[in-house]
Every structure is written in C-alpha cells, then in structure tokens.
Amino acid sequence: MGVVAVRGIGDYHSHTRWSDGQGSIAEVVAAAMAIGLPEIGVSDHVVPTALDDGFGLPLERLGEYAAEVRRVAATNSAPRVLLGVEVDFSPETWAAIMTLVRPHRPDYVIGAVHTLAGVAVDIEPHRCAERWPRADTLFCEYYETVAELAGAGGLDVVGHLDLPKKFGRRPSMAVRPAEDLVLDAIAAAGLLLELSTAGLRCPVAEPYPSLSLLTRARERGIRMTFGSDAHGPEHVGFALARAAQYARRAGYECWVRLSDRAEVELP
C-alpha cells in the first residue's frame, strides 16, 4: 500500500445529535471544512439496547442516519465525508448488532468497550470502587474484553484503547500481560488502532492510548488512524497536530486514510 503525501490528517471519530453529540452532521462537516481537514468521519454511537442509557442512536433509525450522512457527503466536495459508526461491544450482543449495521454499508466501523457488566469503565474511581476496588482488576478485565472485540469480526478500528484511565486511574506493571494480550489480538486481526485526542480534554490529559501502548503497537506492525471523539463541532480536529507528533514519538511514520485505506505520511 503506497504512501500518499497530503496536507493535514483526517478525523474519523465524531458524534452528532443522532447520538450524544451537540451538533448536526452538517455542522460537524462545516467545522472540518473551516480548519482544512481533508476528511471527516461521522461515527455516531450504535449501542445494544441492553447497554444503552440514552447515548446511542435509535437502532430503528440506522437507515435514516446513514442516508443523512450520505446526503451531506454528496453536497460537499471538501472535506470528504465518510459514514462511520462506533459500535459498543459486549460478547452477548455483538453479532446481533452487526446484523443491523452491515446492511447500511458504513465506510468503517469503530469497535469500543465502554461498559463491563453494565458498569461504565470511564467514570470517576469512587463511583466504581465497589465493582473495581483495584485499578489492575478494572484494566485486566477491560483489556481481556477488548481482545474479545478484536476477534469478533466486523470492525475496522479499535477505539480509545485505554479508556479506563480517563479520570487518571492507572494500572501497575502487573497488567502488562493483559496489555500484550489485547495488542496481539489487534495485530492478529489486522485492525487499525485509533490515536484519540479525546484524553487531552479529560483529567488524564493524555491521548488514548498511552505512549507505551502505542509504541508497542507499532512494534507489532499495527497501523493507526486518528480521531478526536468530538461531541460538538468545536472539538472536530482537536489537537491532531499534537497527535501526529505523539505518533512519531511512538515510532510511526504513517497513518491510514480511511477513505481508501492508503498509508499517508505523517505531517
């Protein structure tokens, strides 16, 4: 796959009012245009009914959502607009959810783990202390579940890999085998890893994943792409220049453009 030099990098993780975002699809695209992004992916949440506390787009409206993204894409020559979805994973619901998603032919699917046994992994430590009194327990369970996601099929990108650190909770080195497990699973499945700038807007003040995880992903030949996880137009393209520098620190020289899966030289 050839290296294609372009100015700027794409943002493939954004949310609109179709799920839990604050802007319309057109407003997200306009924000991308205003800052000169070459590509913008709209990737609203698709959540199994059993896991949805109100932040997922209604499953019966998937077709309307896909049609609206494509309508906006057809009326904009730049940036290129892609139809994505961010699908919540649980082993019990993945296959059924993917049978609903597939007919709408998204350009890409981000797979992500947000909850374990109904408890969010990215909440303040005191709110989940009973469920996970130790950070190591949380991170091990989380990484084991993400490894299952990687092997489940139907996704293209693993989203915000170390999400449980959002409020500053960190595991010890004892979690290293679980980290290796998930990285090996991502590599074996040939999936892309998202470098998400969302963590820079959170108490942890660091991208997802950590530099250590990203470096070890690079050592395994895992390719990467970018996302801001914008939940409002003002965060579209957030800190992508910093993310490119971060990727270089981890040893990456290229990222993957999702419109054609070409490797693009980092700016």
C-alpha positions as CSV (number, residue, x, y, z in Angstrom):
1,M,0.0,0.0,0.0
2,G,1.6,3.2,-1.2
3,V,2.4,6.3,0.9
4,V,0.4,9.3,-0.2
5,A,1.6,12.7,0.9
6,V,-1.3,15.1,1.8
7,R,-1.6,18.2,3.9
8,G,-3.2,17.5,7.2
9,I,-4.8,14.4,8.7
10,G,-8.3,13.1,8.9
11,D,-10.6,13.0,11.9
12,Y,-12.7,9.8,11.9
13,H,-14.4,9.9,15.3
14,S,-17.1,12.4,15.7
15,H,-20.6,12.4,17.2
16,T,-23.7,14.4,16.3
17,R,-27.2,14.8,17.7
18,W,-28.1,11.5,16.2
19,S,-26.5,10.0,19.3
20,D,-24.9,12.0,22.2
21,G,-23.3,14.8,20.2
22,Q,-24.3,18.5,20.3
23,G,-24.3,19.4,16.6
24,S,-25.8,18.3,13.3
25,I,-24.0,16.3,10.7
26,A,-23.8,19.4,8.5
27,E,-22.3,21.5,11.4
28,V,-19.6,18.8,12.1
29,V,-18.7,18.8,8.4
30,A,-18.6,22.7,8.3
31,A,-16.3,22.6,11.3
32,A,-14.0,20.2,9.5
33,M,-14.1,22.4,6.4
34,A,-13.2,25.5,8.4
35,I,-10.0,24.0,9.7
36,G,-9.0,22.4,6.5
37,L,-9.4,18.7,7.3
38,P,-9.1,16.5,4.2
39,E,-11.6,14.0,5.6
40,I,-14.2,13.8,8.3
41,G,-15.9,10.7,9.5
42,V,-19.2,10.9,11.3
43,S,-19.3,7.9,13.7
44,D,-22.3,8.1,16.0
45,H,-22.8,5.5,18.7
46,V,-24.6,2.3,18.0
47,V,-25.4,0.7,21.3
48,P,-27.2,-2.6,22.1
49,T,-30.5,-1.9,23.8
50,A,-29.4,-3.7,27.0
51,L,-26.4,-1.3,27.3
52,D,-27.9,1.9,26.2
53,D,-28.6,4.6,28.8
54,G,-29.6,7.1,26.2
55,F,-26.4,7.9,24.4
56,G,-26.9,5.6,21.3
57,L,-28.8,6.4,18.2
58,P,-32.1,4.6,18.0
59,L,-31.5,1.3,16.2
60,E,-34.6,1.6,14.1
61,R,-33.2,4.9,12.7
62,L,-29.9,3.5,11.4
63,G,-31.1,3.8,7.9
64,E,-32.1,7.4,8.3
65,Y,-28.8,8.2,9.9
66,A,-26.8,6.6,7.0
67,A,-28.9,8.4,4.4
68,E,-28.3,11.7,6.1
69,V,-24.6,11.3,6.3
70,R,-24.5,10.3,2.6
71,R,-26.8,13.3,1.7
72,V,-24.4,15.7,3.4
73,A,-21.4,13.9,1.8
74,A,-23.0,14.3,-1.7
75,T,-23.3,18.1,-1.2
76,N,-19.7,18.7,-0.1
77,S,-16.6,18.3,-2.3
78,A,-14.3,19.0,0.6
79,P,-13.7,17.7,3.1
80,R,-14.5,14.1,2.0
81,V,-17.3,12.9,4.4
82,L,-17.3,9.3,5.5
83,L,-20.1,7.2,7.1
84,G,-18.9,5.6,10.2
85,V,-20.4,4.1,13.4
86,E,-18.9,3.5,16.8
87,V,-20.4,0.2,18.0
88,D,-20.4,-0.8,21.7
89,F,-19.1,-4.3,22.3
90,S,-20.3,-7.0,24.6
91,P,-19.8,-10.7,23.7
92,E,-23.5,-11.4,24.0
93,T,-24.7,-8.6,21.7
94,W,-22.1,-8.1,19.0
95,A,-23.3,-10.5,16.4
96,A,-26.9,-9.2,16.6
97,I,-25.9,-5.6,16.4
98,M,-23.6,-6.2,13.4
99,T,-26.5,-7.8,11.5
100,L,-28.3,-4.4,11.9
101,V,-25.3,-2.4,10.9
102,R,-24.0,-4.3,7.9
103,P,-26.9,-3.6,5.5
104,H,-26.2,0.1,5.7
105,R,-22.6,-0.4,4.4
106,P,-20.7,2.0,6.6
107,D,-17.3,3.1,5.3
108,Y,-15.8,1.9,8.6
109,V,-16.8,0.6,12.0
110,I,-15.1,1.6,15.2
111,G,-15.4,-1.0,17.9
112,A,-15.2,0.1,21.5
113,V,-15.8,-1.2,25.0
114,H,-17.5,1.4,27.3
115,T,-19.1,-0.9,29.9
116,L,-18.4,-4.1,31.7
117,A,-21.4,-6.0,33.1
118,G,-23.4,-2.8,32.9
119,V,-20.8,-0.5,34.7
120,A,-19.1,2.2,32.7
121,V,-15.3,1.9,32.6
122,D,-14.7,5.6,32.2
123,I,-16.2,7.1,35.3
124,E,-14.6,8.5,38.4
125,P,-12.9,5.9,40.6
126,H,-15.1,6.5,43.6
127,R,-18.2,5.7,41.5
128,C,-17.0,2.2,40.6
129,A,-14.9,1.4,43.7
130,E,-17.2,-1.4,44.8
131,R,-17.0,-3.0,41.4
132,W,-13.3,-2.5,40.9
133,P,-11.5,-1.7,44.1
134,R,-8.2,-2.0,42.4
135,A,-7.2,-0.4,39.1
136,D,-5.4,-3.5,38.0
137,T,-8.7,-5.5,38.2
138,L,-10.5,-3.0,36.0
139,F,-7.8,-2.7,33.4
140,C,-7.3,-6.5,33.1
141,E,-11.0,-7.1,32.7
142,Y,-11.2,-4.3,30.2
143,Y,-8.3,-5.4,28.1
144,E,-9.5,-9.0,28.0
145,T,-12.8,-7.8,26.7
146,V,-11.2,-5.6,24.1
147,A,-9.2,-8.6,23.0
148,E,-12.6,-10.4,22.5
149,L,-13.8,-7.5,20.5
150,A,-10.7,-7.7,18.2
151,G,-11.5,-11.3,17.4
152,A,-15.2,-10.8,17.0
153,G,-15.1,-9.6,13.4
154,G,-16.9,-6.8,11.5
155,L,-14.9,-3.9,12.8
156,D,-12.1,-1.8,11.3
157,V,-10.8,0.3,14.1
158,V,-10.3,-0.2,17.8
159,G,-11.3,3.0,19.6
160,H,-9.7,4.7,22.5
161,L,-7.8,1.7,23.7
162,D,-7.0,2.6,27.3
163,L,-10.3,4.4,28.1
164,P,-10.4,3.5,31.8
165,K,-7.6,5.9,32.5
166,K,-9.9,8.9,31.7
167,F,-10.0,10.2,35.3
168,G,-6.3,9.5,36.0
169,R,-6.6,5.9,37.2
170,R,-3.5,3.9,36.2
171,P,-2.7,0.2,36.4
172,S,0.5,-1.3,37.7
173,M,3.1,-3.2,35.6
174,A,1.2,-6.4,36.7
175,V,-1.3,-5.5,33.9
176,R,1.4,-5.9,31.2
177,P,0.3,-9.4,30.2
178,A,-3.3,-8.2,29.6
179,E,-1.9,-5.3,27.5
180,D,0.1,-7.7,25.4
181,L,-2.9,-9.9,25.0
182,V,-5.0,-7.1,23.5
183,L,-2.2,-5.8,21.3
184,D,-1.5,-9.3,20.0
185,A,-5.3,-9.7,19.3
186,I,-5.4,-6.4,17.4
187,A,-2.4,-7.3,15.4
188,A,-3.7,-10.8,14.6
189,A,-7.0,-9.4,13.3
190,G,-5.3,-6.8,11.2
191,L,-7.2,-4.0,12.8
192,L,-6.4,-0.3,12.9
193,L,-5.7,1.4,16.2
194,E,-7.2,4.8,16.9
195,L,-5.0,7.5,18.2
196,S,-7.6,9.6,20.0
197,T,-7.1,13.1,21.2
198,A,-10.1,12.9,23.5
199,G,-8.0,12.1,26.5
200,L,-6.3,15.5,26.2
201,R,-9.7,17.1,27.1
202,C,-10.1,14.9,30.2
203,P,-8.4,14.8,33.6
204,V,-5.8,12.3,32.4
205,A,-4.6,14.9,29.9
206,E,-3.1,12.3,27.6
207,P,-4.2,10.8,24.3
208,Y,-5.6,7.3,24.0
209,P,-3.6,5.0,24.0
210,S,-0.6,5.8,26.2
211,L,2.7,6.3,24.6
212,S,3.9,2.9,25.9
213,L,0.9,1.1,24.4
214,L,1.2,3.0,21.1
215,T,4.9,2.2,20.9
216,R,4.3,-1.5,21.4
217,A,1.5,-1.4,18.9
218,R,4.0,0.0,16.3
219,E,6.5,-2.8,17.2
220,R,3.7,-5.3,16.3
221,G,3.1,-3.6,12.9
222,I,-0.4,-2.3,14.0
223,R,-1.4,0.6,11.8
224,M,-3.1,3.6,13.1
225,T,-5.6,6.3,12.3
226,F,-6.8,9.4,14.1
227,G,-10.0,10.6,15.9
228,S,-11.0,13.5,18.1
229,D,-14.1,11.8,19.6
230,A,-15.7,15.2,19.1
231,H,-19.1,15.5,20.7
232,G,-19.6,19.1,19.4
233,P,-18.4,20.9,16.3
234,E,-15.9,22.9,18.3
235,H,-13.9,19.7,19.0
236,V,-13.6,18.5,15.4
237,G,-10.0,18.1,14.6
238,F,-9.0,18.7,18.2
239,A,-5.2,18.6,18.8
240,L,-4.5,16.5,15.7
241,A,-1.1,18.2,15.1
242,R,-0.1,17.2,18.7
243,A,-1.3,13.7,17.9
244,A,0.9,13.5,14.9
245,Q,3.9,14.4,17.0
246,Y,2.9,11.8,19.6
247,A,2.6,9.1,16.9
248,R,6.1,10.0,15.7
249,R,7.4,9.6,19.3
250,A,6.0,6.1,19.2
251,G,7.8,5.3,16.0
252,Y,5.1,5.8,13.5
253,E,5.9,7.5,10.2
254,C,2.5,7.0,8.5
255,W,-1.2,6.9,9.3
256,V,-4.1,5.3,7.5
257,R,-6.6,7.3,5.5
258,L,-9.9,5.6,5.9
259,S,-11.5,6.7,2.5
260,D,-9.1,4.3,0.6
261,R,-7.0,2.7,3.4
262,A,-3.9,4.2,1.9
263,E,-0.9,4.9,4.2
264,V,-0.3,8.6,4.4
265,E,3.0,10.2,5.6
266,L,2.6,12.0,8.9
267,P,2.9,15.8,8.6
